[in-house]
Amino acid sequence: MNIAANLTAMPFAAPHLDGLSALNTFIAPKALRSFQRDILTSGQFICTCPFTGRPSSPDAHYVLPGSGVLYYFGGSHPFIIAAASLKDGFPLLCLITDADVLWTDKPERHDLIPLARQLLASGPDVLVQPDAPPRAMMGDPNFAHFMWNEFPAVFEAVRHTYNFTIDLRFDPLGIMQRFAHETGLALNHMISPTQGRGWTAQPTISLGSTACGPVAKAKLMDMMDLPPQRKTSPRIWISVRDQGRTMENQFEFLRALVAAQSARAPETKFFFDGFSAPMDMSRQIYGALRPKFADRIIGAQSVIADLTAALPNLRMTDMTGQSLHSALTKISTCDFYVSHTGTMQHKAAWFYPLSGLQHGNHASLSPAALKWAAQMVDGAVPPGGLPVTLIKDTEVRGLPTQNARNKDYVVTDIDAAVQVTLDQIAASTATRPAT
């Protein structure tokens, strides 16, 4: 944060950052930050000005749909506070001036700094009206982010006020129309992912949370009309991913696994899944995403077709392309999963307490990563993982960001990896209670 270097220009930088940290505290466990509640209930939040030490509130709000809000403070020394980072619940992330950046925590979203400085140079063309009805932006297209980073926040927000509007981008779980009806909230369906970008007179937040607790999850499950878990042994759900953070010898591994499990338990049913359609897929806002979704479906179905051709007499079903509700209904009957890391694993493990095995690159198989996968949503079971001694990381392919988490990988000993998986399937089946 380098506060000392900025004490001359900003003599009240330290109390300013302390105040932002207080405003970032959650109202409920890991859901709805204090400043977000303040804006929804009073139209503003108040912090210490880093230049004067006096209480100060934003003069203008610049909305970045899906990315956060930039809060502009005018006067002789204008500055912007950026509320951003979906995965972290859209905290007040940093203070930006024309010369400095002070972070409240780990630096994120450096890409917002040039935009903030452009806005500081030009100034706002609309000032916020604290008495205007506030609005909450939400709706990530990824159901996992929606489930853990957004819905718990709006669920908590209605405990404090109903006097706000939801500007909804995506609704992958298909629950927000019902939620708005039950709570009496006004709901605006956005027709493009960038609708609403820019300065606004309405007090605005991006809703944020960092976990989905038991009450929010129960409400979410109820609004989705999901069935209770009814495991039927042996039924195994298996993810398929043709590119991006995937196993390069996936076909060979899955062919060997299905053959070995079928030899051990011929009645086993396998459900392969490469993609589930969001529940609001018919909306106009998905226009730019549909071709990408279609490519994922085609790629996964090609792998599954090859598996079916290689093992023609086994009990395999391709679920790729079904709605998320249909996929989850089928998952509710399974007693184990074998999955890639990321959203594929969350689909299998976050809605129902299902045991399974996660495969991935070295970064995604660390003890911390496996533990994390069960901490974001109440009731999730920590996944097992293939030993990293059986994994060799390769390169990032099919994804724009170059980092260790996005690397593809190969299984170096398929027979050993299959045996580990079979042992975990057997152990899970042996220890689970009868249903």
Secondary structure, DSSP 8 states (H G I E B T S, - for coil): ---GGGTTT-TTHHHHHHHHHHHTSEEETTEEEHHHHHHHHHS---EE-TTT-SEE--SEEEEETTTEEEEEE-SSS-EEEEEE-GGGTS-EEEEE-SS-EEESSS---TTHHHHHHHHHHH--SS---TTS--EEEE--SSHHHIIIIIHHHHHHHTTT----EEEES--TTS-HHHHHHHHT-EEEE-SSTTTT-EEESS-EEE--BS-B-HHHHHHHHHHTT-------SSEEEEE--SSSS-BTTHHHHHHHHHHHHHHH-TT-EEEEES--B-TTTTSGGGTTTHHHHHHHHHHHHHHHHHHHHHSTTS-EEE-TT-BHHHHHHHHTT-SEEEEESTHHHHHHHSSS---EEEE--TGGGSHHHHHHTTTSBTT----EE--GGGEEEEEE-S-S--SGGGEEEEES-HHHHHHHHHHHHHHHHHHS---
